[in-house]
Amino acid sequence: MEESNPIRVGLTRKERFLVEEEHSAPHVGSGTVRVLATPWMIAFMEITARKLLDEHLPDSHTSVGVHVDIHHVAAAKVEAVLEAKVAVISYEGRRIGLSVKVAEGDRVIGEGSHQRVIVDKEKFLARVQD
């Protein structure tokens, strides 16, 4: 990426998600109680982070998740409406650090940090197929 890249510390994005049965722990096999599964909570965070970065990258580039450090601190029932919030907290080379949080109103469901790396889509896919 060039220096003119508009990604910068402080960029934020919010997305709303409805917890559906397919997002429940029993459905994905990560638990037996009918609440939001941790893998889906992380997915909500990653989806929001990717959307934030994609709106600032050229069409030839995207970002891929490379690290998550997440605490799932409260349960969310099926049919809950959650809000994922992400913010760019660091940007070095192609590596981007983000703070991530999922909440139901004022109640935090999960939070932590996430790292993504900017990739050229064609080059990335070519490496995967080799």
C-alpha positions in Angstrom: 0.0 0.0 0.0 1.1 3.5 -0.7 1.6 6.3 1.9 -1.6 8.0 0.7 -3.6 5.1 2.2 -6.5 6.7 4.1 -6.5 4.2 6.9 -5.5 5.9 10.2 -5.6 5.6 13.9 -9.0 6.7 15.2 -11.2 5.3 12.4 -14.3 3.6 13.8 -17.3 1.6 12.7 -20.4 0.2 14.3 -22.6 -2.7 13.0 -25.8 -4.2 14.5 -26.4 -7.9 14.6 -29.5 -9.9 15.5 -28.6 -13.1 17.4 -30.3 -15.9 15.5 -30.5 -19.6 16.2 -27.6 -20.3 13.9 -25.5 -18.0 16.1 -26.2 -20.1 19.2 -23.7 -22.3 21.0 -25.6 -25.5 20.6 -26.0 -24.8 16.8 -22.2 -24.4 16.3 -21.3 -27.1 18.8 -19.3 -24.8 21.2 -21.7 -25.2 24.1 -25.1 -26.6 25.2 -26.9 -23.4 26.4 -29.0 -21.5 23.8 -27.0 -18.2 23.9 -24.6 -16.4 21.5 -21.6 -18.7 20.7 -18.2 -17.2 21.2 -17.1 -18.0 17.6 -20.0 -15.9 16.3 -19.3 -13.0 18.7 -15.8 -13.0 17.3 -17.2 -13.2 13.7 -19.4 -10.1 14.4 -16.2 -8.3 15.5 -14.3 -9.4 12.4 -17.1 -8.6 10.0 -17.3 -5.1 11.4 -13.5 -4.6 11.3 -13.3 -5.9 7.7 -16.1 -3.6 6.6 -14.3 -0.6 8.2 -11.1 -1.3 6.4 -12.6 -2.2 3.1 -14.3 1.1 2.8 -10.8 2.7 2.9 -9.0 0.3 0.7 -8.8 0.1 -3.1 -10.9 -2.7 -4.7 -7.8 -4.7 -5.4 -7.0 -5.0 -1.7 -8.7 -6.4 1.4 -7.7 -7.3 4.9 -7.4 -10.7 6.6 -7.6 -11.5 10.3 -4.4 -12.8 11.8 -5.0 -12.5 15.6 -7.7 -12.1 18.1 -7.5 -11.6 21.9 -11.0 -11.6 23.1 -12.8 -11.9 26.4 -16.4 -13.2 26.3 -17.8 -11.6 29.5 -21.6 -12.0 29.4 -24.2 -14.1 27.7 -26.6 -12.8 25.0 -29.8 -14.6 24.3 -31.1 -15.7 20.9 -33.1 -12.7 19.5 -30.9 -10.1 21.2 -29.8 -7.1 19.1 -26.1 -6.5 19.5 -23.8 -3.7 18.4 -20.2 -4.4 17.4 -17.9 -1.4 17.6 -14.3 -1.4 16.3 -11.6 1.3 16.2 -8.2 1.4 14.6 -5.7 1.8 17.4 -2.4 1.1 15.5 -1.3 1.0 11.9 2.2 -0.2 11.0 3.1 -1.2 7.4 0.3 -3.6 6.4 -0.6 -4.6 9.9 -3.6 -2.9 11.6 -4.5 -3.2 15.3 -8.1 -2.7 16.3 -10.0 -2.5 19.6 -13.2 -4.5 19.3 -16.4 -4.7 21.5 -19.8 -6.3 21.3 -22.5 -4.9 23.5 -26.2 -5.2 24.1 -27.1 -1.6 25.0 -24.8 -0.6 27.8 -24.0 -4.2 28.7 -20.7 -5.5 27.3 -20.9 -9.0 25.9 -17.3 -9.2 24.8 -14.2 -7.1 24.1 -10.6 -7.2 23.2 -8.2 -6.6 20.4 -7.9 -7.8 16.8 -5.2 -7.6 14.2 -5.6 -7.6 10.5 -3.2 -7.4 7.6 -3.8 -5.7 4.3 -3.3 -7.9 1.3 -3.5 -7.6 -2.5 -6.4 -10.0 -3.4 -4.8 -11.5 -6.5 -1.4 -12.0 -4.9 -2.9 -13.5 -1.8 -5.1 -16.0 -3.7 -2.1 -16.9 -5.9 -0.1 -17.8 -2.8 -2.9 -19.8 -1.3 -3.2 -21.9 -4.5 0.5 -22.6 -4.8 
